[in-house]
Amino acid sequence: MAKKEMIPPRSPGNGGQSQARPAQPQSNAAAAMSTSVRNSALPKSSGAGRKQISHEQIAARAYEISQSGKGGSPEDNWLRAERELRGS
């Protein structure tokens, strides 16, 4: 005979949901701790290093991907072709 799991009864006062806890004040040590995360925005690139790829080049590569049998939807093939041609 299989053993049944016991489910604890719900409390009628809160609809079976846990109650929110009050926020704990942060200690000074935690507030003073710094991280190595960069909080400033990344500098905008001028686009000079980005390859210029034509619509025809992307279409041709997307077609090759679709014909290889390893492609996905037409949109997936297009996005994959863009990534491959831009080298990203």
C-alpha positions as CSV (number, residue, x, y, z in Angstrom):
1,M,0.0,0.0,0.0
2,A,1.4,3.4,-1.0
3,K,2.2,5.9,1.7
4,K,0.1,9.1,1.6
5,E,1.7,12.5,2.0
6,M,0.3,14.7,4.8
7,I,-0.6,18.2,3.7
8,P,-0.7,20.8,6.5
9,P,-4.0,22.5,7.0
10,R,-4.4,26.1,5.8
11,S,-4.8,28.8,8.4
12,P,-8.2,30.5,7.9
13,G,-6.8,33.9,8.9
14,N,-4.5,34.4,5.9
15,G,-5.9,32.1,3.2
16,G,-3.0,29.7,3.5
17,Q,-0.5,32.3,2.4
18,S,2.6,33.2,4.4
19,Q,2.6,36.6,6.1
20,A,5.0,39.3,5.0
21,R,7.8,39.9,7.4
22,P,8.8,43.5,8.4
23,A,12.0,44.8,6.8
24,Q,15.2,44.3,8.8
25,P,17.4,47.3,9.2
26,Q,20.7,47.0,7.4
27,S,23.8,47.1,9.5
28,N,26.5,49.7,8.8
29,A,28.9,47.0,7.8
30,A,26.6,45.8,5.1
31,A,25.8,49.3,3.9
32,A,29.5,50.3,3.7
33,M,30.5,47.1,1.7
34,S,31.4,47.9,-1.9
35,T,31.2,45.5,-4.9
36,S,33.2,45.2,-8.1
37,V,30.0,45.8,-10.2
38,R,30.3,48.7,-12.6
39,N,27.4,51.1,-12.0
40,S,28.1,53.6,-14.8
41,A,26.9,53.2,-18.3
42,L,29.1,51.7,-20.9
43,P,30.6,54.2,-23.3
44,K,28.8,54.4,-26.6
45,S,30.7,53.1,-29.6
46,S,31.0,55.1,-32.7
47,G,30.1,52.0,-34.8
48,A,33.4,52.2,-36.7
49,G,34.4,48.6,-35.7
50,R,31.0,47.2,-36.8
51,K,30.9,45.4,-40.1
52,Q,28.5,46.6,-42.7
53,I,26.5,43.7,-44.0
54,S,24.1,44.0,-46.9
55,H,20.5,42.7,-47.0
56,E,21.5,40.4,-49.8
57,Q,24.4,38.9,-47.8
58,I,22.1,38.1,-44.9
59,A,19.4,36.7,-47.2
60,A,21.9,34.4,-48.9
61,R,23.4,33.1,-45.6
62,A,19.9,32.6,-44.1
63,Y,19.0,30.6,-47.2
64,E,22.1,28.5,-46.8
65,I,21.3,27.8,-43.2
66,S,17.7,26.8,-44.1
67,Q,18.9,24.4,-46.8
68,S,21.5,22.8,-44.5
69,G,18.8,21.0,-42.6
70,K,20.1,22.5,-39.3
71,G,18.1,25.7,-39.4
72,G,15.0,26.8,-37.6
73,S,12.2,29.1,-38.6
74,P,12.9,31.7,-41.3
75,E,13.3,34.4,-38.6
76,D,15.7,32.2,-36.6
77,N,17.7,31.6,-39.7
78,W,17.8,35.4,-40.5
79,L,19.0,36.3,-37.0
80,R,21.6,33.5,-37.0
81,A,22.9,34.7,-40.4
82,E,23.2,38.3,-39.0
83,R,25.2,37.0,-36.0
84,E,27.5,34.9,-38.1
85,L,28.2,37.6,-40.7
86,R,28.8,40.3,-38.0
87,G,31.0,38.0,-36.1
88,S,29.2,38.4,-32.8
